[in-house]
């Protein structure tokens, strides 16, 4: 006999028995799990401007690349996603291939940062880190990898300072903010962001996290925790799950003025496509991005739909434009097993071909 859900009584009983065994195993496994830690790779601070720190990752062997690679992450989450754990680390993969890898850590803004502008993040912090690396390596230009919102910032910086960037890599980076499948854009286009920031000051991290979770409410608020039952007899699986949860909810507040400018110029005006982005009074035109560009996006990305990234091809001013897509979502593109095999090697090969 089968139920309306096409599940037989025997199958249902077996499922109940399996779940019972998993729950019983959890009573033994969960007490053994200690606080999880992130970061697979040693790093050292090499430059600082206030709360913003530039770190150099230290590989197991000396780097062979002659040009450093600076990773610029988004403001809304912590950058250790690129070096989450031993077997899920974009950084570790790049170091193993000989790249010399650095990352900007934005820190945690507080009320004293309420009036930081996009110009501070792009023309002060990113540009300051770029200038430091140019000086240290005695290079006119360095390589930059911008991720998500950090990719949008990197595009702005490259357009305003094209002589300082040798090769630019954008990863899951929004460019066209008005694609039909961009749910975040639909939510923010009619938002009174001036009133919002006036009322809130800095934007609370918990509020931002709630917005992201509601993009897929069933999957992100219920299904993944139901799925946790399947891991209760697997200590490593539980630790991996908790490490990801720790990253998701370890989010900084956002500086109010920078948030207001980003929502207005990017999400509401779609400034990369329509024009109208100004950083410290200078207009940003992607036609000024004349260095080689590698644009990487995820095929199942719900935060930055593929078409939002593909738009870069028709806007940049370089003839050396490469586009790569990888199966996976916005986070999976740096932490999945497939990503560990494919993404670091693709980046390294592309840079090696332009190492002259």
Secondary structure, 3 states (H helix, E strand, C coil): CECCCCCEHHHHHHHHHHHHHHHHHHHHHHHHCCCCCCCCCCEEEEEEECCEEEEEECCCCCCCCCCCEEEECCCCCCHHHHEEECCEEHHHHHHHCCCCEEEEECCCCCHHHCCCCHHHHHHHHHHHHHHHHHHHHCCCCEEEEEECHHHHHHHHHHHHCHHHEEEEEEECCCCCCCCCCCHHHHHHCCCCHHHHHHHHCCECHHHHHHHHHHCCHHHHHHHHHHHHHHHCCCHHHHHHHHHHHHHHHCCCCECHHHHHHHHHHHHHCCHHHHCCCEECCEECCHHHCCCEEEEEEECCCCCCCHHHHHHHHHCCCCCCEEEEEECCCCCHHHHCHHHHHHHHHHHHHHHHCCCC
